[in-house]
Amino acid sequence: MNEDTRGRLTRDGIRIYDRSDFAGMHKAGALAARILDDVAPMIDVGVSTGDIDAFIQKQVEDASAISATIGYKGYKHASCISINHVVCHGIPSEKKLKDGDILNIDVTVIVDGWFGDTSRMYVAGKLARKAERLIQITYDSLMKGIEAVKPGNTFGDIGHAIQSFVEVNRMSVVRDFCGHGLGRVFHAPPNVLHYGRAGTGPVLEEGMLFTIEPMVNLGRPETKVLADDWTAVTRDKSLSAQFEHSVGVTSDGVEIFTHSPGGSFHPTY
């Protein structure tokens, strides 16, 4: 991974980027988002997650970009594909999608040294009502978190906005995984928790770059990692959903780098 020496570091170890650096993040984020747009027509009953990943890898290569996940800690794929009760880091395989499956596809690309990281939900076949509601609450929770991003607020404000919305809707926020700083590296401070108390944590400053990526369960929040050391699942086998954007703090709010070019970030919109 590239060493990042741009800007300055806060006392919490969070890098502050120049406004001019946002252009690189937009370019990387746009490619990741376009790939997730382009893969959408493939999502159907009988399609394997391995075939989906192969398509994504070719899209990355055709764009003369680099997959950030291939080779990362030994990982061999250009995406993570997490189905139903898989919370995150699902490994693509010969497993075929079944009617009613919901799945999260997570893609990170490197363009000119900048990392674009995003994920969204998809549906194979007919969408069950409870899964539809889970997807909607998860999407809305991400947007609630993003709305809390502005200078002077704290990372605790982001987590509180997400947690309070999810829990009032009788669902739970996963605590074992979180968002993260990024820029010219894949993962950097801070850890962006999707739960917490308002007014706590580091203060947001213009120039901070990070992901917000809440994972929401229909049941309890506890997870476990399977023997492959990657796949995280809900302990109670309840359905899980996730949405992720990469964002940057501006002088008066937030900028999203991973908007869907086709307006299809949400699978039922």
C-alpha positions as CSV (number, residue, x, y, z in Angstrom):
1,M,0.0,0.0,0.0
2,N,1.1,3.6,-0.6
3,E,2.6,5.5,2.3
4,D,0.5,8.6,2.8
5,T,2.4,11.8,3.7
6,R,0.0,14.4,2.5
7,G,-1.5,17.2,4.7
8,R,-1.1,17.0,8.5
9,L,-2.1,14.7,11.3
10,T,-4.4,15.7,14.2
11,R,-3.5,14.7,17.7
12,D,-5.8,11.6,17.2
13,G,-3.7,10.5,14.2
14,I,-6.3,11.5,11.6
15,R,-4.9,12.9,8.4
16,I,-6.2,16.3,7.1
17,Y,-6.1,16.5,3.3
18,D,-6.1,19.6,1.1
19,R,-9.3,20.5,-0.7
20,S,-7.4,19.8,-4.0
21,D,-7.0,16.2,-3.0
22,F,-10.8,15.7,-3.2
23,A,-10.5,15.4,-7.0
24,G,-8.5,12.2,-6.7
25,M,-11.1,10.7,-4.3
26,H,-13.9,11.6,-6.6
27,K,-12.2,9.9,-9.5
28,A,-11.5,6.7,-7.5
29,G,-15.0,6.8,-5.9
30,A,-16.7,7.3,-9.3
31,L,-15.0,4.2,-10.7
32,A,-16.0,2.0,-7.8
33,A,-19.6,3.3,-8.0
34,R,-19.8,2.7,-11.7
35,I,-18.6,-0.9,-11.4
36,L,-21.4,-1.5,-8.8
37,D,-23.9,0.1,-11.3
38,D,-22.6,-2.1,-14.1
39,V,-22.8,-5.4,-12.1
40,A,-26.5,-4.8,-11.2
41,P,-27.9,-6.5,-14.4
42,M,-26.0,-9.7,-13.5
43,I,-27.7,-10.2,-10.1
44,D,-30.2,-12.9,-10.7
45,V,-31.2,-16.4,-9.5
46,G,-28.7,-19.0,-10.5
47,V,-25.7,-16.7,-11.0
48,S,-22.7,-17.5,-8.9
49,T,-20.9,-15.0,-6.7
50,G,-17.7,-16.2,-8.4
51,D,-19.0,-15.1,-11.8
52,I,-20.0,-11.7,-10.3
53,D,-16.5,-11.3,-8.9
54,A,-14.9,-12.2,-12.2
55,F,-17.0,-9.5,-13.9
56,I,-15.9,-6.9,-11.3
57,Q,-12.2,-7.9,-11.7
58,K,-12.4,-7.4,-15.5
59,Q,-14.1,-4.0,-15.0
60,V,-11.3,-2.9,-12.8
61,E,-8.7,-4.1,-15.3
62,D,-10.4,-2.6,-18.2
63,A,-10.4,0.8,-16.4
64,S,-6.6,0.4,-15.9
65,A,-7.1,0.6,-12.2
66,I,-6.0,-1.7,-9.4
67,S,-8.1,-3.8,-7.1
68,A,-7.3,-2.9,-3.5
69,T,-8.5,-6.2,-2.2
70,I,-6.6,-8.7,-4.4
71,G,-3.5,-9.6,-2.3
72,Y,-4.7,-7.6,0.8
73,K,-3.8,-9.9,3.7
74,G,-3.9,-12.8,1.3
75,Y,-7.4,-12.1,-0.1
76,K,-7.7,-13.3,-3.7
77,H,-10.8,-11.5,-5.0
78,A,-11.8,-8.1,-6.4
79,S,-14.9,-7.9,-4.2
80,C,-16.6,-9.1,-1.0
81,I,-20.0,-10.6,-1.6
82,S,-22.1,-11.1,1.5
83,I,-25.4,-13.0,1.3
84,N,-28.3,-13.0,3.7
85,H,-26.9,-13.6,7.2
86,V,-23.3,-12.9,6.1
87,V,-22.5,-9.5,7.6
88,C,-19.4,-8.7,5.6
89,H,-16.3,-10.1,3.9
90,G,-18.1,-12.9,2.2
91,I,-15.8,-14.7,-0.2
92,P,-16.9,-15.1,-3.9
93,S,-17.3,-18.8,-4.9
94,E,-19.3,-21.2,-7.0
95,K,-22.3,-20.6,-4.7
96,K,-25.4,-19.7,-6.8
97,L,-27.9,-17.0,-5.8
98,K,-31.4,-18.3,-4.8
99,D,-34.7,-16.6,-5.1
100,G,-35.1,-14.0,-2.4
101,D,-31.4,-13.7,-1.6
102,I,-30.2,-10.3,-0.5
103,L,-26.5,-9.5,-1.0
104,N,-24.0,-6.8,-0.3
105,I,-21.2,-6.2,-2.8
106,D,-18.2,-4.3,-1.6
107,V,-15.6,-3.0,-4.0
108,T,-12.4,-0.9,-3.5
109,V,-10.3,0.3,-6.3
110,I,-7.1,2.3,-6.6
111,V,-7.0,5.1,-9.2
112,D,-3.8,7.2,-9.5
113,G,-3.0,6.2,-5.9
114,W,-6.4,7.2,-4.4
115,F,-8.7,4.6,-2.9
116,G,-12.4,4.4,-3.8
117,D,-14.4,2.2,-1.4
118,T,-18.1,1.6,-1.6
119,S,-20.7,-1.1,-1.1
120,R,-24.5,-1.5,-1.6
121,M,-27.3,-4.1,-1.5
122,Y,-28.8,-6.2,-4.3
123,V,-31.7,-8.6,-4.6
124,A,-32.0,-11.9,-6.5
125,G,-35.5,-12.7,-7.5
126,K,-38.5,-11.7,-5.3
127,L,-37.8,-9.5,-2.3
128,A,-39.4,-10.5,1.0
129,R,-41.1,-7.8,3.0
130,K,-38.8,-8.2,6.1
131,A,-35.7,-8.0,3.9
132,E,-37.0,-5.0,2.1
133,R,-37.6,-3.2,5.4
134,L,-34.1,-4.2,6.6
135,I,-32.5,-2.8,3.4
136,Q,-34.5,0.5,3.7
137,I,-33.6,1.0,7.4
138,T,-29.9,0.3,6.6
139,Y,-29.8,2.7,3.7
140,D,-31.6,5.4,5.8
141,S,-29.2,4.9,8.7
142,L,-26.2,5.5,6.4
143,M,-27.8,8.8,5.2
144,K,-28.5,9.8,8.8
145,G,-24.8,9.2,9.6
146,I,-23.7,11.3,6.6
147,E,-26.1,14.1,7.6
148,A,-24.1,14.3,10.9
149,V,-20.9,15.1,9.1
150,K,-19.7,18.7,9.3
151,P,-16.9,20.5,11.0
152,G,-17.3,20.9,14.7
153,N,-19.4,17.7,15.1
154,T,-17.8,14.5,16.4
155,F,-17.5,11.0,15.3
156,G,-19.7,10.1,18.2
157,D,-22.4,12.2,16.5
158,I,-22.2,10.0,13.4
159,G,-22.5,6.8,15.4
160,H,-25.3,8.1,17.6
161,A,-27.3,9.2,14.5
162,I,-27.1,5.7,13.0
163,Q,-27.6,3.7,16.2
164,S,-30.6,5.7,17.5
165,F,-32.4,5.5,14.1
166,V,-31.7,1.7,13.8
167,E,-32.8,0.9,17.3
168,V,-36.0,2.9,17.2
169,N,-36.9,0.7,14.3
170,R,-36.2,-2.5,16.4
171,M,-33.1,-3.6,14.6
172,S,-29.5,-3.7,15.8
173,V,-26.2,-2.2,14.7
174,V,-23.1,-4.5,14.3
175,R,-20.3,-3.4,16.7
176,D,-17.6,-5.7,15.6
177,F,-16.8,-3.8,12.3
178,C,-16.7,-0.2,11.5
179,G,-15.8,2.5,8.9
180,H,-12.3,3.8,8.5
181,G,-10.1,6.6,7.3
182,L,-8.8,6.3,3.7
183,G,-7.2,8.4,1.0
184,R,-3.9,7.2,-0.4
185,V,-4.1,4.1,1.9
186,F,-6.8,1.5,2.3
187,H,-7.3,1.8,6.1
188,A,-6.2,4.6,8.3
189,P,-7.4,6.3,11.5
190,P,-10.1,6.9,12.6
191,N,-12.3,3.9,13.3
192,V,-15.7,5.2,12.4
193,L,-18.1,3.5,14.8
194,H,-21.8,3.1,13.8
195,Y,-22.9,3.5,17.4
196,G,-22.0,5.8,20.3
197,R,-22.9,8.9,22.3
198,A,-23.4,12.3,20.8
199,G,-20.6,14.7,21.4
200,T,-17.9,12.1,22.0
201,G,-14.9,11.1,20.0
202,P,-12.6,13.2,17.8
203,V,-13.9,16.4,16.4
204,L,-14.6,16.5,12.6
205,E,-12.4,18.9,10.6
206,E,-12.4,20.0,7.0
207,G,-10.2,17.7,4.9
208,M,-10.9,14.4,6.8
209,L,-11.6,11.4,4.5
210,F,-13.3,8.3,5.7
211,T,-16.0,5.6,5.0
212,I,-19.3,5.3,6.7
213,E,-20.6,1.7,6.3
214,P,-23.3,0.6,8.8
215,M,-24.1,-3.1,9.1
216,V,-27.6,-3.6,10.4
217,N,-29.1,-6.9,11.6
218,L,-32.8,-7.9,11.9
219,G,-31.9,-9.8,15.1
220,R,-29.1,-9.3,17.6
221,P,-25.9,-7.4,16.8
222,E,-23.4,-10.2,17.7
223,T,-21.3,-11.7,14.9
224,K,-18.7,-14.5,14.5
225,V,-16.0,-15.1,11.9
226,L,-16.0,-18.4,10.1
227,A,-13.0,-20.8,9.8
228,D,-11.9,-19.1,6.6
229,D,-10.9,-16.1,8.7
230,W,-12.8,-13.7,6.5
231,T,-16.6,-14.4,6.4
232,A,-18.5,-12.7,9.3
233,V,-22.0,-13.9,10.0
234,T,-24.7,-13.1,12.5
235,R,-24.6,-15.4,15.5
236,D,-28.4,-15.8,15.5
237,K,-28.6,-16.3,11.7
238,S,-30.7,-13.2,11.3
239,L,-30.5,-11.3,8.0
240,S,-27.9,-8.5,7.7
241,A,-27.6,-5.6,5.3
242,Q,-24.9,-2.9,4.7
243,F,-24.4,0.3,2.6
244,E,-21.1,2.2,2.4
245,H,-20.0,5.6,1.0
246,S,-16.6,7.2,1.1
247,V,-16.9,10.8,2.2
248,G,-14.9,14.0,2.8
249,V,-15.5,16.8,5.3
250,T,-15.9,20.2,3.6
251,S,-15.9,23.6,5.1
252,D,-19.6,23.5,5.8
253,G,-20.7,19.8,5.5
254,V,-19.8,16.7,3.6
255,E,-19.0,15.5,0.1
256,I,-19.8,12.0,-1.1
257,F,-17.3,10.5,-3.4
258,T,-19.1,7.3,-4.3
259,H,-22.5,8.4,-5.7
260,S,-24.0,5.9,-8.2
261,P,-23.7,7.4,-11.7
262,G,-27.0,5.8,-12.6
263,G,-28.8,6.7,-9.4
264,S,-29.1,3.0,-8.5
265,F,-27.3,2.9,-5.1
266,H,-30.5,1.6,-3.5
267,P,-31.8,-1.6,-5.1
268,T,-35.5,-0.8,-5.1
269,Y,-35.3,2.9,-6.1
